[in-house]
Amino acid sequence: MRIAVDMLGGDHAPHELILGVSQAILDGFSPDELLLVGPEDLITDGLRSHGVETIPAIVHTEVAIASSESPIEGMKSKPDASILKCVAAVKSGDAQGIVAFGNTGATVASATLGLRMIPGARRPAIAVNMLGDSGRFVLLDAGANPTPKPAHMLQQAVMGAALARDVLKIENPRIGLLNIGGEAAKGNALLKESYSLLDGAPINFIGNIEGNEIFFGKADVVVADGFSGNTVLKVMEGFSEYLSHQAHAHSQAEGEDFKGTLRKLLGAADYTEVGGAILLGVNGTVLIGHGRSKAKTVLPALRQVRLEISSGVDKHIEESFRELAAASQSPS
């Protein structure tokens, strides 16, 4: 197993990523498991300066698609971009997974076009591993497909369930549809039709779930359109940062126990603790990290990708799609 790391992606690349890779290797991650994509001399010198003796394989490039660039234009004008070389490595079999902290749109587009979709899948979805009152759960889509069709929402449910079974070890994941009310007739046309499809599918659909219920263990998989899912994620991130800042400001008055407790509550929801979000539906494991990620995010990201590859999520998603297609063709 080998994971390609885009060393030029994100606000703090490449130096923070070099430090993060160094920490991962010194913490026991094998250099043979890594394929680093970026400026070879800079990466090599940086790793050695941090005490790494065995340098992982490196694919040289000094080109990156900036976060401010149009993904498609960037892909067209920069064929040597680091994310494209990561995708090419997976396509050729030189790597089985990708960790990318750069332009999210470019990562989604390059992976979708370069790796193609899993048989049966129509659109990719960004799945986020989150922490709630009853443990971990999956939220998807967090931004890959802002304007899906009901059929895409059903496929998200199937993919999310496969991820929850394989990675979170939940035998029969409960699937909820994010909506503004619990009744089947609530929401817009997309949500009403999606409800009907989910309710008739061979999955453990529990109905609609409202935003205030997400973190209280009602569902193991929360299905949303990419616009709503991304909004939930950004609100959560912003509120977490706000609370963290407030805890820091009041830590002297309240004591370190208050600050420590808050960190525990928010830690697993913090992108630096979980590494990033998984892009489901493409042929290959792709983790999309936060653009602001620093060194400490690299090891959790690598571990998450390694876990998904070893658990066979993509294979099980494909199997689930075949089962879904067979169920839809069988007489009622």
C-alpha positions as CSV (number, residue, x, y, z in Angstrom):
1,M,0.0,0.0,0.0
2,R,1.3,3.5,-0.9
3,I,-0.3,6.9,-0.3
4,A,0.5,9.9,-2.6
5,V,0.8,13.1,-0.7
6,D,0.3,16.5,-2.4
7,M,3.2,18.4,-0.8
8,L,2.2,21.7,-2.5
9,G,-1.4,21.8,-1.4
10,G,-2.7,24.1,1.3
11,D,-1.9,27.5,2.9
12,H,1.2,26.2,4.7
13,A,2.8,24.0,2.0
14,P,5.4,22.7,1.6
15,H,7.2,23.3,4.9
16,E,4.4,22.3,7.3
17,L,3.7,19.2,5.2
18,I,7.4,18.3,5.2
19,L,7.3,18.6,9.0
20,G,4.1,16.6,9.2
21,V,5.5,13.8,7.0
22,S,8.7,13.8,9.1
23,Q,6.6,13.4,12.3
24,A,4.6,10.6,10.7
25,I,7.7,8.7,9.7
26,L,9.3,9.2,13.1
27,D,6.1,8.0,14.7
28,G,6.3,4.7,12.8
29,F,4.7,5.4,9.4
30,S,6.9,3.5,6.9
31,P,8.6,5.6,4.2
32,D,7.7,2.8,1.7
33,E,4.0,3.7,2.3
34,L,4.5,7.2,1.0
35,L,4.9,8.8,-2.4
36,L,5.6,12.5,-2.0
37,V,4.7,14.8,-4.8
38,G,6.5,18.2,-4.9
39,P,10.0,19.8,-5.2
40,E,12.4,16.9,-4.7
41,D,15.4,18.8,-3.3
42,L,13.4,20.8,-0.9
43,I,11.5,17.8,0.4
44,T,14.6,15.7,0.7
45,D,16.6,18.4,2.5
46,G,13.6,19.2,4.8
47,L,13.0,15.6,5.8
48,R,16.7,15.1,6.6
49,S,16.8,18.3,8.7
50,H,13.9,16.8,10.8
51,G,15.8,13.6,11.4
52,V,14.4,11.3,8.7
53,E,17.1,9.0,7.3
54,T,15.1,6.9,4.8
55,I,13.5,9.3,2.2
56,P,10.2,8.1,0.7
57,A,9.8,8.0,-3.1
58,I,9.3,11.5,-4.6
59,V,7.6,12.6,-7.8
60,H,9.2,16.0,-8.7
61,T,7.1,19.0,-9.5
62,E,7.1,22.7,-8.5
63,V,3.6,23.4,-9.9
64,A,0.4,23.7,-7.8
65,I,-3.2,24.8,-8.5
66,A,-3.8,27.6,-6.1
67,S,-6.9,27.7,-3.9
68,S,-8.0,30.9,-5.7
69,E,-7.8,29.3,-9.1
70,S,-10.6,27.8,-11.1
71,P,-10.2,24.0,-10.8
72,I,-10.9,23.3,-14.5
73,E,-8.7,26.2,-15.8
74,G,-6.0,25.2,-13.4
75,M,-6.0,21.6,-14.6
76,K,-5.9,22.7,-18.2
77,S,-3.1,25.2,-17.9
78,K,-1.0,23.3,-15.4
79,P,-0.6,19.6,-16.6
80,D,2.3,19.2,-14.1
81,A,0.3,20.3,-11.1
82,S,0.9,18.3,-8.0
83,I,-2.7,17.1,-7.6
84,L,-2.7,15.8,-11.1
85,K,0.5,13.9,-10.5
86,C,-1.0,12.4,-7.4
87,V,-4.1,11.2,-9.4
88,A,-1.8,9.8,-12.1
89,A,0.1,7.8,-9.5
90,V,-3.1,6.2,-8.3
91,K,-4.3,5.6,-11.9
92,S,-1.0,3.8,-12.8
93,G,-1.0,1.8,-9.6
94,D,2.0,3.4,-8.1
95,A,-0.2,4.6,-5.2
96,Q,-3.6,3.5,-3.8
97,G,-4.6,6.7,-2.0
98,I,-4.2,10.4,-2.0
99,V,-3.8,13.0,0.8
100,A,-4.5,16.5,-0.6
101,F,-4.7,19.8,1.4
102,G,-5.0,22.1,-1.6
103,N,-7.8,23.4,-3.9
104,T,-10.9,21.2,-3.0
105,G,-12.5,21.7,-6.4
106,A,-9.4,20.7,-8.2
107,T,-9.0,17.6,-6.1
108,V,-12.6,16.6,-6.7
109,A,-12.4,17.3,-10.5
110,S,-9.1,15.7,-11.1
111,A,-10.0,12.6,-9.1
112,T,-13.4,12.3,-10.8
113,L,-11.9,12.8,-14.3
114,G,-8.7,10.9,-13.8
115,L,-9.8,8.0,-11.7
116,R,-13.4,7.7,-13.0
117,M,-16.3,6.7,-10.9
118,I,-16.9,3.4,-9.2
119,P,-19.2,1.2,-11.4
120,G,-22.8,2.3,-10.6
121,A,-21.8,5.6,-9.0
122,R,-23.0,8.8,-10.8
123,R,-21.5,11.6,-8.7
124,P,-18.8,11.8,-6.0
125,A,-19.6,12.9,-2.4
126,I,-17.4,14.3,0.3
127,A,-17.9,12.3,3.5
128,V,-16.9,13.8,6.9
129,N,-16.3,11.6,10.0
130,M,-17.8,13.5,12.9
131,L,-18.2,13.0,16.6
132,G,-21.6,13.1,18.4
133,D,-23.1,12.2,21.7
134,S,-23.2,8.5,20.9
135,G,-19.9,8.3,19.0
136,R,-18.8,8.8,15.5
137,F,-21.1,9.3,12.5
138,V,-20.8,10.3,8.8
139,L,-22.0,13.4,7.2
140,L,-22.2,13.6,3.4
141,D,-22.2,15.4,1.0
142,A,-20.0,18.2,2.4
143,G,-19.5,20.0,-0.8
144,A,-18.8,17.9,-3.9
145,N,-22.3,18.2,-5.4
146,P,-24.2,21.3,-4.3
147,T,-27.2,20.6,-6.7
148,P,-27.8,16.9,-6.6
149,K,-30.8,14.9,-7.9
150,P,-32.7,12.5,-5.7
151,A,-30.9,9.5,-7.3
152,H,-27.6,11.1,-6.2
153,M,-28.9,11.4,-2.6
154,L,-29.8,7.7,-2.6
155,Q,-26.3,6.8,-3.8
156,Q,-24.8,9.0,-1.1
157,A,-26.8,7.1,1.5
158,V,-25.5,3.8,0.1
159,M,-21.9,5.0,0.0
160,G,-22.2,6.6,3.5
161,A,-23.5,3.3,4.9
162,A,-20.6,1.4,3.4
163,L,-18.1,3.8,5.0
164,A,-19.9,3.6,8.4
165,R,-19.8,-0.2,8.3
166,D,-16.2,-0.5,7.2
167,V,-14.5,2.3,9.0
168,L,-16.8,3.0,12.0
169,K,-17.7,-0.7,12.4
170,I,-21.4,0.0,12.6
171,E,-23.1,-3.2,11.4
172,N,-26.4,-1.7,10.3
173,P,-26.0,2.1,10.0
174,R,-29.1,4.2,10.6
175,I,-29.5,6.7,7.7
176,G,-31.1,10.1,8.2
177,L,-32.0,12.7,5.6
178,L,-31.1,16.3,6.7
179,N,-34.3,18.3,6.5
180,I,-36.1,21.2,8.2
181,G,-38.6,18.9,9.8
182,G,-39.2,15.2,10.7
183,E,-42.3,14.7,8.6
184,A,-42.0,13.0,5.2
185,A,-43.8,16.0,3.5
186,K,-41.3,18.5,4.8
187,G,-38.7,20.3,2.7
188,N,-38.3,21.2,-1.0
189,A,-39.0,19.0,-4.0
190,L,-35.5,17.5,-3.8
191,L,-35.9,16.4,-0.2
192,K,-39.4,15.1,-0.7
193,E,-38.4,12.9,-3.6
194,S,-35.2,11.8,-1.9
195,Y,-37.2,10.8,1.1
196,S,-39.4,8.6,-1.1
197,L,-36.4,6.9,-2.8
198,L,-34.6,6.3,0.5
199,D,-37.7,5.0,2.2
200,G,-38.1,2.4,-0.6
201,A,-34.5,1.3,-0.8
202,P,-33.0,-1.7,1.0
203,I,-31.2,0.4,3.6
204,N,-31.8,1.3,7.2
205,F,-33.5,4.6,6.6
206,I,-34.9,6.2,9.7
207,G,-36.5,9.3,8.1
208,N,-35.7,13.0,8.2
209,I,-33.3,14.4,10.8
210,E,-33.2,18.1,11.7
211,G,-30.0,20.1,12.2
212,N,-30.4,20.2,16.0
213,E,-30.5,16.4,16.1
214,I,-27.3,15.7,14.2
215,F,-25.0,15.4,17.2
216,F,-27.3,13.4,19.5
217,G,-26.9,9.9,18.0
218,K,-30.2,9.7,16.1
219,A,-28.4,8.6,12.8
220,D,-25.1,7.0,11.9
221,V,-25.2,8.5,8.4
222,V,-26.6,12.0,7.7
223,V,-27.3,12.6,4.0
224,A,-27.5,16.1,2.7
225,D,-27.1,18.0,-0.6
226,G,-23.6,19.4,-1.0
227,F,-24.7,23.0,-0.3
228,S,-26.4,22.2,3.0
229,G,-23.8,19.7,4.1
230,N,-20.9,22.2,3.5
231,T,-22.8,24.9,5.4
232,V,-23.3,22.6,8.4
233,L,-19.6,21.7,8.3
234,K,-18.5,25.4,8.1
235,V,-20.8,26.5,10.8
236,M,-19.5,23.7,13.1
237,E,-15.9,24.6,12.3
238,G,-16.5,28.3,13.0
239,F,-18.4,27.7,16.2
240,S,-15.7,25.3,17.4
241,E,-13.1,28.0,16.8
242,Y,-15.2,30.6,18.5
243,L,-15.5,28.4,21.6
244,S,-11.8,27.5,21.6
245,H,-10.9,31.2,21.5
246,Q,-13.3,31.9,24.3
247,A,-11.8,29.1,26.3
248,H,-8.4,30.5,25.8
249,A,-9.4,34.0,26.8
250,H,-11.1,32.7,29.9
251,S,-8.6,29.9,30.8
252,Q,-6.9,32.0,33.5
253,A,-10.2,32.9,35.2
254,E,-11.8,29.5,34.8
255,G,-8.8,27.3,35.2
256,E,-7.1,24.9,32.8
257,D,-9.7,22.1,33.5
258,F,-12.3,24.1,31.7
259,K,-10.0,24.6,28.7
260,G,-9.0,21.0,28.7
261,T,-12.6,19.7,28.8
262,L,-13.6,22.0,25.9
263,R,-10.7,20.7,23.8
264,K,-11.8,17.1,24.4
265,L,-15.3,18.0,23.4
266,L,-14.2,19.7,20.2
267,G,-11.0,17.8,19.5
268,A,-12.5,15.0,17.5
269,A,-14.6,17.5,15.5
270,D,-11.4,19.5,14.7
271,Y,-10.0,18.9,11.2
272,T,-6.5,18.6,12.8
273,E,-7.7,15.6,14.7
274,V,-9.5,13.6,12.0
275,G,-7.2,14.5,9.0
276,G,-9.8,15.5,6.5
277,A,-12.8,14.3,4.5
278,I,-13.0,11.3,2.2
279,L,-14.1,11.6,-1.4
280,L,-16.5,8.7,-2.0
281,G,-17.5,7.3,-5.4
282,V,-14.2,7.5,-7.3
283,N,-11.9,4.6,-8.0
284,G,-9.3,5.1,-5.3
285,T,-9.1,6.6,-1.8
286,V,-8.9,10.4,-1.8
287,L,-8.7,12.4,1.4
288,I,-9.4,16.2,1.2
289,G,-7.8,18.0,4.0
290,H,-8.5,21.6,5.2
291,G,-6.5,24.2,3.4
292,R,-5.3,25.6,6.7
293,S,-3.8,22.3,7.9
294,K,-0.5,22.3,9.5
295,A,2.0,19.5,10.4
296,K,-0.1,17.8,13.1
297,T,-2.9,17.1,10.6
298,V,-0.7,14.9,8.3
299,L,-0.4,11.8,10.5
300,P,-4.2,11.5,11.2
301,A,-4.8,12.0,7.4
302,L,-2.4,9.3,6.5
303,R,-3.9,6.9,9.1
304,Q,-7.4,7.6,7.8
305,V,-6.5,6.9,4.2
306,R,-4.6,3.7,5.2
307,L,-7.7,2.5,7.2
308,E,-10.1,3.1,4.3
309,I,-7.8,1.3,1.8
310,S,-7.3,-1.7,4.0
311,S,-11.0,-1.9,4.9
312,G,-12.1,-2.2,1.2
313,V,-14.7,0.6,1.2
314,D,-14.6,1.1,-2.5
315,K,-15.2,-2.6,-3.2
316,H,-18.1,-2.7,-0.8
317,I,-19.7,0.5,-2.3
318,E,-19.6,-1.2,-5.7
319,E,-21.2,-4.3,-4.2
320,S,-23.9,-2.2,-2.5
321,F,-24.7,-0.5,-5.8
322,R,-25.2,-3.9,-7.5
323,E,-27.5,-5.0,-4.7
324,L,-29.4,-1.7,-5.0
325,A,-29.8,-2.2,-8.8
326,A,-31.0,-5.8,-8.3
327,A,-33.5,-4.7,-5.7
328,S,-34.9,-2.0,-7.9
329,Q,-35.4,-4.6,-10.8
330,S,-37.1,-7.3,-8.7
331,P,-40.9,-7.4,-8.8
332,S,-42.6,-5.8,-5.8
